Amino acid sequence: DVATASDVNEALSGYVREVVGHPSLSGVDPRAASEYPVLCRCACRSLDRSLAPGPCDSESELLDFAGRVPVASAEALRLGPNNHFVNGSRAFSSTSWHSIDSMADAWAWLEHGLLPSMWAARGGRQGLLLRRNLVIGGLRVRQQRAELAACSVEEALRALSSSCRSEAVSGSFGRGPTADSSSSVQAAFAASDGDGAFFDAALDIERSLADALKTVGALRSERWLDESTRSLEFQALLLNAESGVYVLLRLSFVSQFHGGLEKQVRIQTCRALGQTLQFEDYLPEFFWCFLIICLLFRQLGSLFHACLQGHCKRFLCDPWNLLDWASILLGLFIAIAWIVVIQLTKEITQGIIALPRGTGITDLPAYHANWGKALDDAASVAEFKDYHQLCLFWYTTLLTLRFIRGFLGQSKLAAIQISLGRSFWDISHFLIIFVAIFANFVLCGHVVFGSNLLEWSTIPRAINASLRMLMGSFQFDEMYDLAPVSATVWFWLFLISTIFVLFNLFFAFILDHFGTLRRAIGVTPSILEDIWQDLADRKWRCIWRKDVFMEGEYRDAISNPTADVLEGLIGAAEISEETQAAMRQSCLGLRLHRARSSMTEVVESGPGAVVVDSMAIRRMGADAATAGYLLEEAFKFTLSRRETRLSDLEQVRQLAASLRRHRDELDERCRLVEAGVVEDCSGIADSIDRLEAVVRGSLAELASLRELGVDSLAPPLPEQMAELKRREKLQQQAQLEAEEQEALLL
């Protein structure tokens, strides 16, 4: 549709700009008999011949002479069979689109160029532009008028100028047509809308060119256009059946306060869908709505899940979630708007089909109202389509933001995006300085060069010229010819301050933030490596689903094998809410958060440093195959991180970790040595205690022998045995009595 609209626009715009107006094309004498030019052409013969029948007689001599012909004679010459008007019309210059510089020129171009070209019979019918674009109904000429008011100058100067137009819209002419005017001319002097802002003249394409020229000539003679006319517009609705589009052609002329005329060719198209509308015409919109509804249900599910976990406020305040909701609402509006455009176009088609043709037009005002309504409806559809296209533009902007959101999942793309985001505030403050300096050069250029150069005549044009020079499109020669010194000073100051200084400072901001980020996160994998890893992961998932399906676990085969592992790892590592928020931001969020939080810490610590094995992952909800796969991929990732070039801080951290590991090993060895020494000392102490007990027992035995008078350890003599037994018995009896007395005391 866009390519078709562009082709139609280019073709019709070229056609309009190539139309040339001249009285010889319309056959209408633009001047009254009393204003006819003094040049005249006559055919003469010698005296012996009869009178010449006309200027087309080959035997006659054509002579031009200067003189004023009486009004009656001039009228007879113009209307006579000899066509004396042909040479007189040469006194009028042709009018093209590019030469129109007043309302009178626009009206002359309409009368002597556009109408003869549109009403020319092509393919057996009139109103066929470029052999493919058929005019529906006719051409509507619309003007908007302004109230006349006193000019905004001093009282003494008002007498030197005529009345001026105000900003207020006039709802009346202040006069009407003559009594003998046709109904079409009388309708042109009446406001066509309720507000009285527009006055329309209808030229029917189903009627002859003479009728259209008669109406236009009557409006010209009735002075339908005067000094109160603010704008003039020629409107036509065309049908290009081969491309299947309606074309709204509008040629506008707006009178400016400085006396010039602003011209514009505007062409808008819409699909010519009628009663043959089929289901496949709605199918793309239905499919689009289906995708939008799927996104809607996914967002509703995410919102419900977040509210169950108590994170509803966080979900609603997330800018990416707001982006999803904006995409949903705008997408639904676009789909509904397109269906509305189709329905409105269908109504236009039905109205065009109901229009009478040729001699079937009996009620001319009703016919004008019907095809005028079709033209107004087409204008409304075109305006609604403009808003629809504007919504499409904003929707593509939202899609771009969604792409940016997706870029956060790839390390290198996320690094570039985060660098731009981190430099936002620096660039914002930089723009304050840049705008102040740039605005100074714009105002200076507007003041110095604006009165003589069109590129600097207004502030928007001065901004545009400065931006072009900022991008390298210099227009220094015209400025130098006007004011050499000022142009040279302006140019070199602009070049040095904006391009050499400010632009380099702008790039320095971004490079500095990007370098700082790269040093913090280290080397990141490329997008090709991520694609390869994703393909490998999908391959493993397919194999896993096949194995699970073959085992008869059909519900598990369609589930996510790692659905609960992430939550389990977060719980096992006791990750804080701040760290989890950083993880949700991008694939580099965890790295950046750890780099920022431990920038001044040489030794890393935290529950996350605990080693997790396969059984721990299986307790989190994964099966054995999934746990093994995750551990294998984690080992590969850790190995790749170790192979990369580490920063100074990372090297110091690894040294500290190595020292801490060796310290733990040394503590363990010392503990083992100490345990061995303690064990050996305990054995020696036990041996000494046993030795001490034996020595003490031996000494007690020796003391008892000494009391018995045994001076030797040799066995006693037989005569001493009875005495020894008696003493031992007395000793035992004394011990028993002592124990009995102690018991009685107790």
Secondary structure, DSSP 4 states (H G I P E B T S, - for coil): -HHHHHHHHHHHHHHHHH-EE-HHHHT---S-GGG--SEEEEEE--TTSPPP--TT-TTSEEEEEE-PPPHHHHHHHHHSTT-THHHHHTTSPPEETTT--SHHHHHHHIIIIIHHHHHSEETTEESEETTTEEEEEEEEEEEEEEEEE--SS-HHHHTTS--EEEEEEE---SS---TT--HHHHHHTSBSSTTS--EEEEEETTS-HHHHHHHHHHHHHTT-S-TTEEEEEEEEEEEETTTTEEEEEEEEEEE-TTS-EEEEEEEEEEE---TT--HHHHHHHHHHHHHHHHHHHHHHHHHHHHHHTT-HHHHHH-HHHHHHHHHHHHHHHHHHHHHHHHHHHHHHHHHHHTS--GGG---HHHHHHHHHHHHHHHHHHHHHHHHHHHHHHHHHHHHHHHHHHHHTTSHHHHHHHHHHHHTHHHHHHHHHHHHHHHHHHHHHHHHHHTTT-GGGSSHHHHHHHHHHHHTT---HHHHHHH-HHHHHHHHHHHIIIIIIIIIHHHHHHHHHHHHHHHHHH-----HHHHHHHHHHHHHHHHHHHHHHHHTT-HHHHTS-TTTTHHHHHHHHHT--HHHHHHHHH-TTHHHHHHHHHTTT-SS--SGGGS---HHHHHHTT--HHHHHHHHHHHHHHHHHHHHSPPPHHHHHHHHHHHHHHHHHHHHHHHHHHHHHHHHHHHHHHHHHHHHHHHHHHHHHHHHHHHHHT--SSSPPPHHHHHHHHHHHHHHHHHHHHHHHHHHHH-
